[in-house]
Amino acid sequence: MGRTPQKEPKEERREKPERSNPSPGTGPPSLDKSNEPFSWEEYLKETSSTAASPSCFRQSRFPPSNDFKAGMKLEAHDPRNNTSICIATVMGMMGTRLRLRLDGSDNTNDFWRLVDSSDIQPIGTCERTGDMLQPPLGFRMNASSWPMFLLRTLTGAEMAPATAFKKEPSMPSQNLFKPGMKLEAVDKKNPYLICPATIGEVKGDEIFVMFDGWRGAFDYWCQFDSRDIFPVGWCSLTRHSIQPPGNFCKYLNLTTRGQQSPAF
């Protein structure tokens, strides 16, 4: 348990496994919980598990407000070349997370950041600090056209206000995670999803995040202070959707016979 799969599975969008309905007459309708939302309280009880303490995470104890709006412009580090700072547009929001697109790129390279991430900053920050805005990796136009593209992009655009950017929380003093602890984690292959997960291994400053019910297909190693992991209940607190475990039916006391396995 806890080892990275040797063969990388085919990446596909995950969907909830189909839930088979109990046969007629097997019980009163009140026992059919198939439409109930995922409950951490019930899940922890059914799995006899313990949630990782909030002190383990580099997340705000009280999540910040999301004051951004779709279409706003900001400066962001290019996730494929973190030394470059580019112009980005807010394409969508979920909870305290932003879906961003670097101007001059396309939707295949959209990425997510928290509103209190140090990777984003107000327009004009580079100019004040003496840095230069760069075209994103894979800029679709000729590099010589970048200055004019930048001018056209920012003219008349709505800039995200400085008040929308929140201070990044300080990191924990040490790695406090233990194997078996439960948490919520971003699925890096489908980064719009946050899912229930378990700490599989701990090695120095790294932890192995195992996604519950998905047979190791989405597991990964990360630093203990990663901004992509959250304490149990974080999604509910920030009104971010949470993807139930792949074996969610099992914990609803429903039969799993005939249930389809997720395609990988």
N, C-alpha and C positions, 0 to 999 in steps of 0.2 A: 504493500500500500504506500502511496506517496511517491512512486517513481514516474518520471515523465514517460509517456508512451513512446516506444521505439519508432513506430511508424506513424507519420503525421496523417491524420484522417482528412478526408476531403472536406473542405469548408463549405457548409451550407447553412442557410438561415434555419435556426431552430424554431420549431413550433411545439406547442404543448402536445404530448401524446394524446391520442384519442382515448376518451374514457368510455369503457363499456358500461351500459346501464344494467342494473340488476334485473333479473327476470321478473315478469309480473307475478305478484303474489308472494315474493320473497320477503316482503317487509312493508311496513307502512311508509307512505311518501315522506314522512318527516325524517326518516333515517337516511334518505338520499341526500348526501352532502356535495354532490358533484358540481353544483353551481356556487358553492361557498368560496370566498376568497381565501388565499393562503394565509394561515395564521401561524406566526412564529411561536406563540405560546403553546398551541397544540402540537406543533412539529417538534419542539424541544422536549415536550413531555413524551411523545410517542417514540422518539429516538433516544431518550434518556441522555440528552446532550446538554452542554453548557455553552452559553454565549460568551464570546471574548469580551473582556471589560472594555468600555469606551476609552480607558486610559492607554490601551494598546495602539490606538489609531491616531494618525495625523489628520484629524477632522475636528471641526469646531463642536464643542459640547452643545451649543445652541446654534443650529444651522443658520447661516445668513439668509437674508431675503434676496430674491432674484429680481433685480430692478431693470434688467435688460429687456429689449423688445426686438422682435425679428426685423432684420434690415439694418440694424445699427452697425456702425463701423468701429473697429478697435485695432490695436496692434497686438500681434501674437507671434510667439516663437513657432517656426516651421517644425512640426513634429518629426519630419524626415531629415532635418538639418537644424538642430537646435541652436546653432550659433547665429542663424539668420532670423531677423525680426521682419515680419511682413504685415501687410494690411489684410484684415480678415473681416468677414461679414457674419453676423449672427443669423443662422438659417433656421434655427428652432431652439426650443427650450424644453426641459423636463426636470421638474424639481429645481434644484440649485445647479443644474448642469446646462451647458450651452453647446449646441451643435454649430461648429464653425467651419467656414470655407475660406481658404486663402484666395484673395482676389487675383485672378489670372490663372487659377487652377480650375478643376472641375469637381463634380460631386463624388467622384471615386476616391477623393482624398479628404473628404470631410472628417472632422475629428471632434472629440468632446473634451470640454474643460469645465471645471467648477468655477463658480463666480468668485471664489477666493483663491484662485490659482495664481501663482507667481509667473505663469507663462503668458498672461494677458495683461494689457495696460492700456490707458487712454491714448487716443490719437494725439500726437505731439510730444510724447514722452521721448522718443528717439531724438527728435530735434533738440529738446532741452538738455539731453545728456550727451550730445555729440555723436550718437550712433547714426547709422544710415538704414533706412528702410530698404529691404532687398526684395527682388522678385522671388516668388516661391520656386522651389525645386520643380523643374518640369514646366516652367513658364511657357504658355502656349504661343507667345508672340516673340518677335525678334528682341533680343536683349537691349538693343539700342532704342527701342520704343518704350522702355520702362518709364522714363521720366514723364513722358506725355500721358502714358496709361495711368500713372499715379495721379497726375493732375486731374484727369477726367474722372477718375474713380472717386476722388474726395470732393470735387466741386458739387455743392448742393446736397451732399450726403448727410445723413443724420449720424452724428458722432455719439457714441455711448458716453454718458456723463461720468465724471471722475467718481461720483458718489456710488456708482453701480459696482465699482471694483472694491472688493473686500480684502482685508489683510489676511494673508495666508497663516493658518495656525502653526504654532511651533511643533517640532517633531518630538516624539517621546524620547526620554533620555536613554532608553535601551529597548531591546526587543523583548517584549513581555508575552509574546504568543507561545502557546503550548499545543502540541498535537491533539487533535480532537475538538478544539474550540470551533464554534460556529460563528459565521460572519456573513456579510453581504459583499459581493464582489462584481466588478465589471467584467463581462465576457469580452475578452480582447479580440475575439474573432467576429463578434457581433456587438460592438461597443455601445449600442443604444440600450442593451440589456444589462440589468443588474440582477443577480441570482443568489440564492442561498448556497453557501459553500462551507467547507471544513478545512482547517489547517491539517495538512497531511504530514509535513516534516518541518523542522526548524534547523537551519544551519547558519550559525553566525548571525549576520544581519538579514538573512534571506528566509522567506517562508514559502512553502509549497501550497498553493491554493487549489483545492479539489472541489469541483462543482458537483453538488449532490445529485445523484441519479443519472449522470451522463457518461458513465463508464470511462472516464479519463480523457475524453476527446477534447475537452476545453481547458484542462488543468494547466497551470503555469507557475513558475517561480517568480517572485518579485521581492523587492526590498520591504522590510517591515513597515517603513514609513510611506509606502505608496499611497498616492491620493485616489487610487482606484479600488480601495477596500474600505468597508464601512462597518460600524457596529450594527448588530441585530436591531431592527426597528428603524433604521435610518431612512429607508424608502418611505415608510409610512409617515414618518415625521416630516419629510420634505415633499410629500405627495408625488413621489416618483414611483412608477409602476415597478413591480418585482415579478420576475419570471419564476414560477414554482419549480421545484425540483423535477427532474425527468420522471421520477417514480412517485409523483405526487398522489396518484390514485391509491397507492398502498397505504398512505397515511390518512385516507378518507374512509378506510374500512370498506372499500369497494372491491369487487372482483376485478382482477387484471387479465383474466382470460380473454384472448382475442385482441388484446391491446396492441397497437402497432408500436414498434420501437422507433425512436427518432432516426431519421436517415442521416448518415455521415458521409 
